[in-house]
């Protein structure tokens, strides 16, 4: 393969997808910063311009939270002077769920010269920005646990390619927005950088399975979703009217199991393809079934188009010695996404609607010229 050819990602993903358990996202891998620079340069340029412009009209000093900044804190680490202007004497809270990433941030920021302009603190979970000035706090915290910050204490929150790992459910986007709204000052800014793709089909598929089973069996049902391995499993209930609901389990590998043999005939009649009855009792099927046209068009097609655009954007900007690692990372992400795992990008319209429900007005949704991304800028209505 020469440096300009695209590999057979579909074939690679098929090899990986059979029963392999998904591993954590690639943000902690050494290739990630190079991949981010190659693929997200347009997204990052928009991010810095939109944040600086919005913050320039707000009172100083300004406190900014960055969710999921990664070990090299892109793109902020490459824009020291801009960050100084943004904060204007205030503070930045870098919040990441991965402790290993948090451990790397302080030294990297010092290498980039941030130690001369800011105090850099590897903080505990409790951060007090009320008295601090010109300080960067690095905090190991999961966005799903909310912000351990006072109400109306933050000027801006940035979530760039972070939300899509946190949840597979649309309702959580509203919840994340509501928590951001709580800590933002009146008129505060929320910036979300997201992929321009709909990977929430897997949630709709779980709802379809629930509907098909409850309609045919006239029985209550609970779906126990264990796909997010770094978070508690989620239970969702449907048509609960008796004390013995049918349990449907979605495993970390993207397989659905139902310990109730009659579900086999129900799902076969409903058009499910790759389905098996094990030990005469346990019904097993993939959550995303490549053999079902609805799944293929609703999930596989948009996922493959998204990663094709990623490859076309990133390849020309990467050194050839990084190509192999790039393809491995891309194949890993695409394999996960095609099974409804790890990658849960929300379509931009869904993000905007969720933020409106959470109390924001949308000021701008800017699609990148290069790569399949969108910058969404929202302002808190108080």
N, C-alpha and C positions, 0 to 999 in steps of 0.2 A: 504494500500500500504506500503510495507516495503521500506527501504532506497535505495535498489538497483533496484527497478522496475521503468520502464519508463511508464508514464501515457499515456492515449490515447490523444495525442496532436491533432490529426486530429479531434476527436470529440469535444474537447474543442474549437478549432478554428472555427468549423462549428457553434457552439452555439454563438460565438462572432461576426460572420461575416455578418449577414443578412443585417442590415442597420446601424450598429453602426459606428459613426464617429470616425475616427482614432484620437488618442491623440498624443502629441509629443513623440519623442523617449524616451527610458527608461534611457538615460544617466544621467538624473537628479534625478533618483530614488535612494533610500538608498541602494537597493540591488545591484546596478550596480558595485561598486568597488569590492564587494565579487565575483560577477559573472565574472568580468573581470579577477580577479586573478585566478579563477578556470578554466576558459576557454582559456584565452589568454596568459598563462605563457610562452609557447613556442614562440609565436609571440613576446612577450615583450623581452625575452632573445635575440632573433635574432636582434631585433630593437636596443638594447643597444650595442651589439657587433658590428653591422654594422656601426652605427653612430660613435662610439669611434674610430674604426679602420680607417674610412674614414677621420675623422677630424684630426687625429694625424699627417697626412701628409700635413696639411694646415697651413698657417701662422697664428700666434697669434697676438692679442686676437681674439677669434672667437665668432660670434653672431649666435644664433640658434633660429628659430621660431618653436613653437609647436602648431599645429592647433587641436583644440578640445581635450585638455588634460583631461577634466573632473575635478570634484571637488578635487580628490586626486592626480591628476597629475601623473597618472601611465604611465610608470614604473619609471619615473625620480625621484619621491619622495622617492623611495626605493633604490636609487643608488646615494647618495650624492657625494661620492668620485669620482665616474665616471663622474658625471656632472661637478665637479670642473676641472677634467682633460680635458674634452671635450671643455669647454669654455676657459680655460687657461687665465683668466683675462677678458674675454668677457662677453656677456650678453645673457639672454634667454628671449624671448617674448612669453608668454603663451596667445594664442588667442582663445576665445570661444564666440559663438553667444549667449549663455545663461548667462544673467547678474547674476542670482542667483548662478550659478556655479562659476563665476568669484569672487563673494563676498566671497566664501568659501575657495578659493585657498590660499590666503596669510596666514591665521591662520593655515591651515593644514601644509603648508610648514614650518612654524616656529616651529610647534610641532615636525616635523621631523628633526629639526636641521639646516635648510637652512638659518635661520636668522643669524647664526654665520659666514657663509661664504659669504652671499650675502645681499645686500639691496633688500628688497621686496617692490615693489611699485604697488599699484592698480592704474594704469595709465589711463589717458584720451585716446582718440583715437589717439592722436599724440604722437609718441614715437621717441626720438632722441637717437640713439645708437652711434653716432659719438664720443661723449665725455664721455659717461658713461662707467664704468668698474664694473665688479662683481655685476651686478644688474639683478634682475628678474622683468620684467614688466608683469603685468596681465592686459590684454586689452579685453574689451567686443567688439568684432567685428566679423562680418559674413564673411566667406571666399568668399561668392558670391559678396562681395563689394571690393574684392582685398586687397592688403597690402598697408597700408599707410606708406610706407617705401621707401627710396631712391633706385635708381638702384644700383646694384652691392654692396650692403651693408651687405648682409647676407651670412654666410658660409654654413648653412644647414637649410633645412625646413623638419619638420617631420609631416606627416599626417597619423596617425594610426587609423583605423576604424572611420574616420571622413568624407571622401569624399562621402561615400555611402548615407549619409543623405542629402547632399547638392543639388543633382540634379537627375532627372530621365532621363537625356539626355546625350548621348555619346559625343556630341559636347562640352559640358561644361567641360569634363575631359581635352580636349585640351586647353580650355580657362584657366582652373585652372593651368595647366602646364605652359602655356605661361606667366601668371602673376608671378608664382614662378620663372621662368627663368629670368624675368625682374629684380627681386630684388636680385637674387643670384649672388655672385661673379663668375668670370670665373673659371670653374672647381668646382663650388659649388655643394652641394649634396641635392638631394630630396629623402626622404624615404617615401614610402607609404605602410602601412599595410592594407591589404584588405581581404575580405572573398573570399575563393576559390569557387565561385558560380556565375552563371549568373542570375541576377535579372533585367536585362535590357529588358526582353521580353515585358514588358508593353509598352515600347516605340515602339517596333516593332508591337504590337497590334494596337496602335493608327494609325500607318502608314497603316496597313492593312484595318482598317475601312475607312480611307481616300481614299485609292485606290479603294476599292469596291464601294464606293458611287460615286466618281468622274467618274469612268469608266462607270457606269450604267446610271448616271443622266446627264452626259456631262455638269457639272456645277462646278464652282469654290467652294472651301470649306475652312473654317477656323476651326481649332480645338482650343478651349479655354480650357487649362489644368489648373485646380485649385487644383491639388493634394498636392502641397507643400504649406501648410497653412501659413507658416512663410515667404513666399516669394511672390512677385507679380505673378499673373497668367500668363501663357505663351500662346501666340497666334502663331499658325503655319498655314501657308497658302499653298494651293495646287491648281494647275490648275486654277489660277486666270485669268479670261478672261472677266469677266463682273462685273457690279457694285453691284451685289446682291449675294454675296457668301453664301452658306449654312453654318450655324453655328452648330458646334458639341461641346457640353460642357462635360468635364470630371470633376465630382464633387469631393470634398474632401473625400467622402465616397467610391470613386471608381466606381460610376455609370455614365453611358454615357446617355445623353439626346439629342435628335435631334427634334426640333420643325418643323417637315416636314413629313407629313403622308406617302408620297410615299417611304420614306426611309425604312419603315417597310417591304414592299414586296421585296425591293432590298436586304436587309440583310437576310431575310428569305431564298431567293433563293441562297444566298451565303453561307448558312450553319450555320448561327448564331442560337443558340438554345433558350436561356432564353431571350426572347425579347417580349415587350408588346407595345401596342398602347393605350395611355391614352387620354381620352377626344376627340378621333377621330383625334388627331393632333400630340401629343408628343410621339415620339418613345423613349423607355427606355430599357437599357440593361446593364449588368455588363461589365466593361472593361475586367476583367478576368472571363471567363465563365467555371466553372468546368465541364459543360456538353459537352464542345467542346474538342475533342481529341487533337487538336493542342494546345489549351491553357493548357490542363492538362499535356501534355508531355513537353511543352515548359516552363511552369512556376510552376505548382503545384508539379510535381515530383522533380525537382531540389531543390525547396524550402524545401520540406519535408525531403529530404536527408540531406540538409545542417543543419537543426535544429536537426535531429536525431544525427548527428555527434557532434553538440554542446552539446547535452544532455549527450551523452556517455563520452565526455571529461570532462565536468564540474561536473557531479554528484559525482564521487568518491572523488573529492577534496573539496567538500562543507560539512560543518557541517550540521547535520540532521535538526537543528532548522531553517536552511535557505532553506530547500528543497521546502517548499510550495511557498515562495516568488520567488524562482528560476523558478518553473513551471509556475507561473502566468506571470512572465516576458517573459519567452520563448513563452508561448501561445499568449501573446499580440503581440510579434514581428512576429511570424509565421502567425497569423491572418492578420496582416497588409501586410506582404509580399505576401501572397496568393491572396490578392485583388489588388496588384500593388500599395501599399501605403507605404510611410515612408522609407522602406528598399529598396535601389536601388543599391545593390552591382554590380560592374562591373566585368566581368570575367578578370582574370589577363592578358590574351592576348590583350584585349581591352585597358586596362590601359597602357601596354607597348607601343602599337601602338600609342596611344594618346600622350604619353610623347615624343616619337620620333618625331611626328609632331610638338611638341612644342619646339623642339631644344635640347632634351636630348639624351644621349646614355645610354642604359640599361647595368649596370654593373653586376647585379645579380637579379634573381628572385628565392627566396628560399621558398619552400613549407614547412610548419611546420610538424613535426613528429606527433604532438598531436593537434587535432582540424583542422577545415577546413579553414586554413588561408595561406597567402603568404606575404612575405616581398619582396618589390621591391625597389632596390637601383639604382638611376639614377644620372648621372652627367651632369651638364649644359655645352653645347658646345657654346662657345662665338666666 
